[in-house]
Amino acid sequence: MITRDTIENSFKDIQQHICIALEQADGKATFQSDHWKREGGGGGITKIMQEGNIIAKGGVNFSAVYGPTPSSILKALGLEPADFYATGVSIVMHPINPWVPIIHMNIRYFEMTSGVWWFGGGIDLTPHYIDAKQAHYFHTEVKKVCDAYHSSFYPCFKPWADQYFHIPHRKETRGIGGIFFDRLGKDAAISKERLLAFTLEIGKLMARVYPQLMEWNSTLPYTESELRWQRLRRGRYVEFNLVYDKGTKFGLDTNGRTESILMSLPPLAAWEYEAPVAEGSPEQQTLEWLQQNPDWLTL
């Protein structure tokens, strides 16, 4: 029988698995662990990597929190009052080299004393400069994992990510997307055991795919102009996370640990008034991709 302790321990194992893979890929920085407790119930382990060979700043967070469900969340989710329990792993990596993309991954489990439960999560890539071949590679690997569990997962979760990771006020996607899923529970097409296995496989996928992208791009030369563009794209990332991201809002609404919640923000970002983009430049091509949001599997 799958219990919340089983899920919690599995998520702790995934956190450690990913940290080992990223330390090996970076070759310099190691994760520093910060154990914390939440007033009201639960706590977590925040693991932070900074000033590495490849990673400027990255976090791999684990949390398991519980207590009375805030009324704002009950209203937003359309739920009856009951206590909640939530556990998950959340990852964001901000690289030094602007040719290395930002990656985000989140897996989570939520249940209530009323009997409600579900899994959620996803993985998505945010390149500062989009490489169509690497975007194709990323989506191909994501689809393989989805297809191994249910044929409907990628066709359903990919558009969900496109819709979720969209910045309406910029009229562009945050990056090249990936998959996003939420509230996969008793009405899902597969069992709770299989849903847990699928969720954990997303974590293992991150530990395979991102080191490959680090290897391909981390030694490419770059200029101050490209660093400037990276800072501007990081600014877009900040805008999404602070204005639209549901995970950020959930963490803050449930009195989570602010430092851990905001570890997703980059070490340095910039905003320029009407920043110019040269005609025919890689920067312009990236903006066009973000506005068009093509089917990366067919490119």
C-alpha positions as CSV (number, residue, x, y, z in Angstrom):
1,M,0.0,0.0,0.0
2,I,1.3,3.5,-0.9
3,T,1.4,5.7,2.2
4,R,2.4,9.3,2.5
5,D,5.6,8.1,4.3
6,T,6.4,6.0,1.3
7,I,6.0,9.0,-1.0
8,E,7.9,11.3,1.3
9,N,10.9,8.9,1.6
10,S,10.9,8.4,-2.2
11,F,11.0,12.1,-2.8
12,K,14.0,12.4,-0.3
13,D,15.8,9.8,-2.3
14,I,15.1,11.6,-5.6
15,Q,16.5,14.8,-4.1
16,Q,19.7,13.1,-3.2
17,H,19.9,11.3,-6.6
18,I,19.6,14.6,-8.5
19,C,22.1,16.4,-6.3
20,I,24.7,13.7,-6.9
21,A,24.2,13.9,-10.7
22,L,24.4,17.7,-10.7
23,E,27.6,17.8,-8.6
24,Q,29.3,15.4,-10.9
25,A,28.2,17.4,-14.0
26,D,29.4,20.7,-12.5
27,G,32.7,19.3,-11.2
28,K,33.3,22.0,-8.6
29,A,30.4,23.2,-6.5
30,T,28.7,21.0,-3.9
31,F,25.3,21.3,-2.4
32,Q,25.0,22.9,1.0
33,S,22.1,21.5,3.0
34,D,19.8,23.7,5.1
35,H,17.3,21.8,7.3
36,W,14.3,23.8,8.3
37,K,11.0,23.5,10.2
38,R,7.7,25.1,9.4
39,E,5.8,26.7,12.1
40,G,2.4,24.9,12.1
41,G,3.8,21.5,10.9
42,G,6.5,19.9,8.9
43,G,9.7,21.2,7.3
44,G,12.2,20.4,4.7
45,I,15.7,20.3,3.3
46,T,16.9,23.0,1.0
47,K,20.0,22.1,-0.9
48,I,21.8,25.0,-2.6
49,M,24.7,25.0,-5.1
50,Q,26.5,28.3,-5.9
51,E,29.5,29.6,-7.9
52,G,30.3,26.3,-9.6
53,N,32.1,25.6,-12.9
54,I,28.8,25.7,-14.7
55,I,26.0,26.5,-12.2
56,A,25.8,30.1,-10.9
57,K,23.0,29.3,-8.5
58,G,20.8,26.2,-8.2
59,G,18.5,24.7,-5.6
60,V,17.0,21.3,-5.0
61,N,14.3,21.6,-2.4
62,F,12.5,18.9,-0.5
63,S,9.6,19.7,1.8
64,A,6.9,17.9,3.7
65,V,4.4,20.2,5.4
66,Y,1.0,19.7,7.0
67,G,-1.7,21.5,9.0
68,P,-5.0,23.3,8.6
69,T,-5.6,24.2,5.0
70,P,-5.7,28.0,4.5
71,S,-9.1,29.3,3.4
72,S,-7.5,31.0,0.4
73,I,-6.4,27.6,-0.9
74,L,-9.7,25.9,-0.1
75,K,-11.4,28.6,-2.1
76,A,-9.0,28.5,-5.0
77,L,-9.2,24.7,-5.3
78,G,-12.9,24.4,-4.5
79,L,-12.3,22.1,-1.5
80,E,-14.2,21.6,1.8
81,P,-12.3,22.4,5.0
82,A,-9.9,19.7,6.1
83,D,-6.3,19.4,7.1
84,F,-3.7,19.0,4.4
85,Y,-0.4,17.3,3.9
86,A,2.0,18.2,1.0
87,T,5.4,16.9,0.0
88,G,7.5,17.6,-3.0
89,V,10.8,18.3,-4.7
90,S,11.4,21.5,-6.6
91,I,14.4,22.3,-8.7
92,V,15.7,25.4,-10.5
93,M,19.2,25.7,-12.0
94,H,20.6,29.0,-13.2
95,P,23.9,28.5,-15.2
96,I,26.8,30.8,-15.7
97,N,27.2,30.4,-19.5
98,P,24.3,32.0,-21.4
99,W,24.3,29.1,-23.9
100,V,23.3,26.7,-21.1
101,P,19.5,26.8,-20.4
102,I,17.7,27.3,-17.2
103,I,15.8,24.2,-16.1
104,H,12.9,23.7,-13.7
105,M,11.4,20.6,-12.3
106,N,8.8,20.0,-9.7
107,I,7.1,16.8,-8.4
108,R,4.6,16.9,-5.6
109,Y,1.9,15.0,-3.7
110,F,-1.0,16.5,-1.8
111,E,-3.6,14.9,0.4
112,M,-6.3,15.9,2.9
113,T,-7.9,14.3,5.8
114,S,-11.1,14.3,3.8
115,G,-9.7,11.6,1.5
116,V,-8.7,13.9,-1.4
117,W,-5.3,13.2,-2.9
118,W,-3.4,13.9,-6.0
119,F,0.0,14.1,-7.7
120,G,1.3,17.1,-9.7
121,G,4.5,18.3,-11.3
122,G,6.4,18.8,-14.5
123,I,9.6,19.7,-16.1
124,D,10.4,22.6,-18.5
125,L,13.4,24.2,-20.1
126,T,14.1,27.9,-20.5
127,P,17.0,28.6,-22.8
128,H,18.4,32.1,-23.0
129,Y,19.2,31.3,-26.6
130,I,17.0,28.6,-28.3
131,D,18.7,25.8,-30.2
132,A,15.9,24.0,-32.1
133,K,17.9,20.7,-32.2
134,Q,18.3,20.7,-28.4
135,A,14.7,21.7,-27.9
136,H,13.8,18.6,-30.1
137,Y,16.1,16.4,-27.9
138,F,14.5,17.7,-24.7
139,H,10.9,17.1,-25.8
140,T,11.8,13.7,-27.3
141,E,13.2,12.5,-23.9
142,V,10.2,13.9,-22.0
143,K,7.8,12.2,-24.4
144,K,9.6,8.8,-23.9
145,V,9.0,9.0,-20.2
146,C,5.3,9.9,-20.6
147,D,4.7,7.2,-23.2
148,A,6.1,4.6,-20.9
149,Y,3.2,5.2,-18.5
150,H,0.3,6.3,-20.7
151,S,-0.2,7.3,-24.3
152,S,-2.3,10.3,-23.3
153,F,0.2,11.9,-21.0
154,Y,2.4,13.8,-23.4
155,P,-0.4,15.0,-25.7
156,C,-2.2,16.2,-22.6
157,F,0.6,17.5,-20.4
158,K,2.6,19.3,-23.2
159,P,-0.2,21.8,-24.1
160,W,-0.8,22.2,-20.4
161,A,2.8,23.3,-19.9
162,D,2.5,25.7,-22.9
163,Q,-0.5,27.3,-21.3
164,Y,0.9,27.4,-17.8
165,F,4.4,28.7,-18.7
166,H,3.1,31.6,-20.6
167,I,3.7,35.3,-19.8
168,P,0.6,37.0,-20.9
169,H,1.9,40.6,-20.4
170,R,4.9,39.7,-22.6
171,K,2.9,37.6,-25.1
172,E,5.5,35.0,-25.1
173,T,6.3,31.6,-23.4
174,R,8.7,31.4,-20.6
175,G,10.9,29.0,-22.5
176,I,10.4,25.9,-24.8
177,G,8.0,24.3,-22.3
178,G,8.0,20.6,-21.5
179,I,5.1,19.0,-19.5
180,F,2.9,20.2,-16.6
181,F,0.3,18.1,-14.8
182,D,-1.7,18.6,-11.7
183,R,-4.5,16.9,-9.6
184,L,-3.8,13.5,-10.9
185,G,-5.7,11.5,-8.4
186,K,-8.4,8.8,-8.0
187,D,-9.9,9.6,-11.4
188,A,-6.6,9.1,-13.2
189,A,-6.2,6.4,-15.8
190,I,-3.5,4.5,-13.8
191,S,-3.1,3.4,-10.2
192,K,-1.6,5.4,-7.4
193,E,1.5,3.2,-7.5
194,R,2.0,3.9,-11.2
195,L,1.4,7.6,-10.6
196,L,4.1,7.7,-8.0
197,A,6.5,5.8,-10.3
198,F,5.7,8.2,-13.2
199,T,6.3,11.2,-10.9
200,L,9.6,9.8,-9.7
201,E,10.7,9.1,-13.3
202,I,10.4,12.8,-14.0
203,G,13.0,13.4,-11.3
204,K,15.3,10.8,-12.8
205,L,14.8,12.3,-16.3
206,M,16.0,15.7,-15.0
207,A,19.2,14.0,-13.6
208,R,19.9,12.6,-17.1
209,V,18.9,15.4,-19.4
210,Y,20.3,18.5,-17.7
211,P,23.9,17.1,-17.3
212,Q,23.8,16.4,-21.1
213,L,22.8,20.0,-21.8
214,M,25.5,21.2,-19.5
215,E,28.1,19.1,-21.3
216,W,27.0,20.3,-24.8
217,N,26.9,24.0,-23.9
218,S,29.0,25.0,-20.9
219,T,32.3,25.4,-22.8
220,L,30.9,27.5,-25.6
221,P,32.4,31.0,-25.8
222,Y,30.3,34.0,-24.9
223,T,30.6,37.8,-24.8
224,E,29.4,40.6,-22.5
225,S,26.6,41.2,-25.0
226,E,25.4,37.6,-24.5
227,L,25.6,38.0,-20.7
228,R,23.5,41.1,-21.0
229,W,20.8,39.1,-22.9
230,Q,21.0,36.4,-20.3
231,R,20.3,38.9,-17.5
232,L,17.3,40.2,-19.5
233,R,15.9,36.7,-20.0
234,R,16.4,36.0,-16.3
235,G,14.3,39.0,-15.7
236,R,11.5,37.4,-17.6
237,Y,11.9,34.3,-15.4
238,V,11.5,36.4,-12.3
239,E,8.4,38.0,-13.7
240,F,6.7,34.7,-14.2
241,N,7.7,33.2,-10.9
242,L,6.6,36.2,-8.8
243,V,3.4,37.0,-10.7
244,Y,2.0,33.7,-12.0
245,D,3.7,30.6,-10.5
246,K,1.2,28.6,-8.4
247,G,4.0,26.9,-6.5
248,T,5.4,30.2,-5.3
249,K,1.9,31.3,-4.2
250,F,1.1,28.0,-2.5
251,G,4.4,28.2,-0.5
252,L,3.8,31.7,0.6
253,D,0.1,31.1,1.4
254,T,0.9,28.2,3.6
255,N,3.6,30.1,5.5
256,G,6.4,28.2,3.9
257,R,10.1,29.1,4.3
258,T,10.6,32.3,2.2
259,E,14.3,31.6,1.4
260,S,13.5,28.1,0.1
261,I,10.5,29.3,-1.9
262,L,12.4,32.1,-3.6
263,M,15.5,30.0,-4.3
264,S,14.1,29.8,-7.8
265,L,15.2,33.3,-8.5
266,P,18.5,34.0,-10.4
267,P,21.6,35.5,-8.7
268,L,21.5,38.5,-11.1
269,A,18.8,39.7,-13.5
270,A,18.1,42.9,-15.4
271,W,15.3,45.0,-16.9
272,E,16.0,47.6,-19.6
273,Y,13.5,50.0,-21.0
274,E,12.7,48.8,-24.5
275,A,15.9,46.9,-24.8
276,P,16.9,46.9,-28.5
277,V,17.2,43.6,-30.4
278,A,19.1,43.6,-33.7
279,E,17.3,42.4,-36.9
280,G,18.3,38.9,-37.8
281,S,20.2,38.3,-34.5
282,P,20.1,35.1,-32.4
283,E,18.2,37.2,-29.8
284,Q,15.5,38.1,-32.3
285,Q,15.3,34.4,-33.4
286,T,14.8,33.4,-29.8
287,L,12.0,36.0,-29.3
288,E,10.3,34.7,-32.5
289,W,10.4,31.1,-31.2
290,L,9.0,32.2,-27.9
291,Q,6.1,34.0,-29.6
292,Q,5.4,31.2,-32.1
293,N,5.8,28.3,-29.6
294,P,6.2,25.6,-32.3
295,D,5.9,21.8,-32.0
296,W,9.5,21.1,-31.1
297,L,9.1,17.4,-31.9
298,T,8.5,18.1,-35.6
299,L,11.5,20.4,-36.0
